[in-house]
Amino acid sequence: MATSLLTRVKAQVDLHTSRRARGLIQGRGRSLFKGSGEDFDDLKFYQPGDKISDIDWKATARSGEPLIRQFNEERVRHLSIVADTSDAMAATAADGSSKRDAMVLAAGLVCFLAQTNGDLVSLVAGSPERPVQLPSRSSDGHLELLLRSIQQGTTTASPAPDSAWLLERAFRVTTRSTLMTIITDEARPSPDDFSMLRRLTTRHDLLVIRIADADPLLADDLDRDVIDIDAPREISELSRASEKVLRDVQAYRDARREAVSGMLDHLHVSHLLAQGATTVVDDMISMLRRREYSHADR
Amino acid sequence: MVMSLWWLALLILVLALAVWAICFWNRRSVRRSPVIVANSAFLERIPSFARAQRTARALRAALVVLAVLGVVGSAVLSGRIATEHVQTPKFAQRDIVLCLDISGSMYQYDTEILSTFAGMVDSFDGERVGLSVFNSTSRTDFPLTNDYELIRTQLDHDAEAIDFDEQGYRMGTRQYPEEKLRMFADFIEGTRGIDDQASLVPDGLAACAQEFDQADTDRSRSIILATDNEVNGDTIYTLDEAAKTLQDRDISLYTFYPGASECSQTCADELKQVTEAHDGHFYASSDPQAIPSILAQIQRTQAVEMGATPSVLRTDHPLAGWLLTYLAVLGLVLAGWRSR
């Protein structure tokens, strides 16, 4: 097999974050996903299989035996990813990249940060006909499987998006309180999902990452056809080149985005709208930084 | 309406079809790979988009229709649509006298000749027609005239009047209404001037020759004589003399002999011999149905005699094709420019 997905995502994340993110992921207490704090419990002898990074070197130096720090159970945080693996996510993003790649990158960043912290990550994805669900695990293999499930589950042959089902499913199967990252596109979660989202916020800490869609008119590249994944139909050049149509379409899309953003703001859910694979990592890091400050303020 | 360069028109149509087929099969390969987008179902709900799509569809349909019209128009134009009419220049100066023997044995043939001639009047243009009937004496039914309305009504009327089986009526085997009797009586009025004589063919023919007027003008003159030549009485002229009179006056004689009769072969032979001796033409048929074709033959013979070789006149009609092509191309340019 080629390079693992996680490694590739990591490389991408490194490339994008470089120095900026280094501080964010150094040390437990300064984790991006700031939890309940450093609930140090006990020291215990190192057992094969424990993480090398958990070794408390100072204590080891004092005692002469490798000791690792033991934390409270709640210290191990649970992350969950709710990925929209519908066919809509296999389409093109606003920056011309694939929305799926952007989604894998976003999920990869979550996994990457979880890996550095030893957090557990679970996945909810799929469709009513073929639900996908992965339990909370932290191993590299698990994270790799998780990313692959997202990547391979999102094809143009996937069913049409059903955000109501996905959120309901996420609520039902994720019983433990988690930091939940929902990855979908600009049109979702729709304002119809408001009550479901509110129920989710009662149990989970929500992050919503939305990938913007490509312009359905593609007015600057009339040589290429535009095909809607769910409603394939011919869009005439006349419609695509018309200034008025362009304005009206833009207005509609802005209104739709605003409606979703407004709903999420109302629910006090952190959210972002990324243009695609080129910006999603940067956008996520900015958002997480903002979150960190706001948490610190509390 | 004929199309002289029909193969060119066909070629243009086939070529257009071939070009269309090639374009049709390759229509997708011109475009680059499509961009797949999502969440664009809302487009249909945007009025300006729906309107633009409708306009584009209408324009495309218009383009197709205009292209088809343009191709058809140019094909028609290249095919050179023209009307052809056969013109025999000298025919307009013909004088024709129908010279009918209306003795009892001839009535079927006379009916056929008259009704066929009535049908031919439509194609006349300048010709003059006259009708003279004879039995023992001769009567001019109508003189030479180019009043075709009169000719037609008169011929139709006469054709009906002469359709009368006199012998059958006398023997009581045929019954006719009063009206029909009067029509027949009116028609034969004046043709039985000499009692106990009938079918004085040479005198009748000579009388027909008197029909021609305008002796000083250069006109073609012909007599169509229909008779069984069953002379029953004393004639002033002999048949040969009568025919000679015609020849002297430069009148062509076309004789129709209706086949077997009582005097049979001798009468036929005499008629044929005399006719042909004076540069006439002799036709014989016992079938009244053959008369239209015989009259057509007479027409042709006459044309040859007059040296009027029928020439085909072609008149091109480019206006419709030109207009169609011009408007279609104009429309194509406009619609194509609009859909840019």
Interface residues (C-beta under 8 A of the other chain):
Chain A: D87 A88 M89 A90 A91 T92 K99 T156 P161 D185 E186 A187 D213 A214 D215 P216 L218 D221 D223 R224 D225 V226 I227 D228 I229 D230 A231 I235 S236 E237 L238 S239 S242 K244 V245 D248 V249 Y252 R256
Chain B: R31 R32 S33 P34 V35 I36 V37 A38 N39 S40 A41 F42 L43 R45 I46 P47 S48 F49 A52 Q53 T55 A56 R57 L59 R60 S339
